[in-house]
Amino acid sequence: CHPESDTKIMEASTGHIGLSVSSSSHEKLWPDVAGWFAERSTIESASNLSADGATEVVDDTAVEIPVGDDTGADEETDRTEAETEPIDESEPEPELESIQGIGPAYSEQLENAGVETVADLAAVDPETLAETVEVSASRLREWRERASELTE
């Protein structure tokens, strides 16, 4: 290959950053660049080169490769622990603070009173809990209703 014959000027109506991120460059310029590069790219392994550097022609007839495992190994024993554990695809339970009106301070009070999850809050007796935390029973009823809606 001669470097001067491997040079081609391709112009685009964008700056250097636009060349890499512009959708129009991707649609128009990059296919040309990839084609130009593919024409000049050859993969030569050391086994294909003779002592003088000339490339040898290799027979590229199709080879049938059997698919399957003839080792008799049990597939289950090859799996890692991460592959065999079931994946929990359910949505994570919302935090107490996801309920309107509950911030970090109220969340901490509720957790100290044993209400650690939204499901716990949905099941509380507001009057009983109001005796433990510094929140009115009416506000706790509102929070319980919101928690019930989130856990349905």
Buried (B, 14 or more C-beta within 10 A) or exposed (E): EEEEEEEEEEEBEBEEEBBEEBEEBEEEBBEEBEEBEEEEEEEEEEEEEEEEEEEEEEEEEEEEEEEEEEEEEEEEEEEEEEEEEEEEEEEEEBEBBEBEEBEEEBBEBBBEBEBEBBBBBBEBEBEEBBEBBEBEBEBBBBBBBBBBEBBE
